[in-house]
Amino acid sequence: MKRQNRMKQIKNRINSAEQDAIFVSSDFYDITEPDKVCMCMKRLTDAGMLKRVKRGMFVKPGCAPLEAENIAQAIARGNGWNVVPCGDTALYISKLSNKAPKEWTYVSDGLYKTYDINGTKIKFKHTDNKHEIADVTYDAALSIQAIRALGNGKIYPDHIYWLAKRLPLNGRSKLVNGTAKVTSWIRKYLIEICVVADKLTSNIRVSNNEVHPESKNVSTIFDYKVRSKAEALIVTSLHIAGLNFKYEHRIYDRYNTPYRPDFTVVHKGNTYYWEHLGALESATYARDWANKKVMYEADYPGMLITTTDGFDLCEQIRSLILEMFSIDIALKAG
């Protein structure tokens, strides 16, 4: 009866798992003793319910090709190791690089070991820096290794932005609080990642630019209204320049988060985004603009145009249109 119960429990766990799940013997040690797990796994393999990948590792028959990251995590789980991708592997898994590594490498608190599974080479490298692997969350450990792979002084706003976007809400305090012993230059970037992550979610209303507290009540020469006299002046100037533009046209960042630039200007096949910064004296506005600027630098580099309130606004507009589009609206107006 006990044998039937343990076999039934193992079967139920396998059946309820995803089709591409990888199983290792230790996944079932909570059900019964290791030797009895091995016996059950052999029976299930003989019966065709499981397919053996390597000793102690199994998949369901007909599953999709195994991903190297899943294999590596299964190996680590089977050996009781804490592991995290490093080098090019960390950059690829963090999506800081779209080039898959030729050899998947991981730092580990276990043994130096290399596996070749179905032509995929996976290498584990031992490290004594457990505070960078076992003493932090996986997201923090992956960020540490990605930063280390990029190198000090070679980490740019788009790298910070990307790592911040993938950081879970409940992982930010853990990222900083759990990395006190990490190398100082790496910790500096971790703190910056947390700051940007907080900006990305602290005020979604402003960062997404989907809703404004102020209403559109300033008329323009077109059939729509804008939010300020400064924006109305920009509308008039763009019209005089003969530029093709849209007001608050929705765009998306690489994470499919929506934003509404003040003006989207298309000229000679290039698209530019014009933001008028009308309330930088507000700490909240300035903070959220810093967040939005990071998005532009990461996803639309070189495409951002900005103006600010002031007595020289007309000169700002004229100079920018001349600089960016080679159009002198002063001559056109004259």
Secondary structure, DSSP 8 states (H G I E B T S, - for coil): -HHHHHHHHHHHHHHHS-TT-EEEGGGGTTTS-HHHHHHHHHHHHHTTS-EEEETTEEE-TT-----HHHHHHHHHHHHT--EEE-HHHHHHHTTS--S--SSEEEEESS--EEEEETTEEEEEEE-S-GGGTTTS-HHHHHHHHHHHHH-TT---HHHHHHHHHTS-GGGHHHHHHTTTTS-HHHHHHHHHHHHHHHHHHHTHHHHHTS--SS---EE-SSSSEESSHHHHHHHHHHHHHT-EEEES--EE-TT--EE--SEEEEETTEEEEEEEE--TTSHHHHHHHHHHHHHHHHHSTT-EEEEE-STTHHHHHHHHHHHHH---HHHHH-
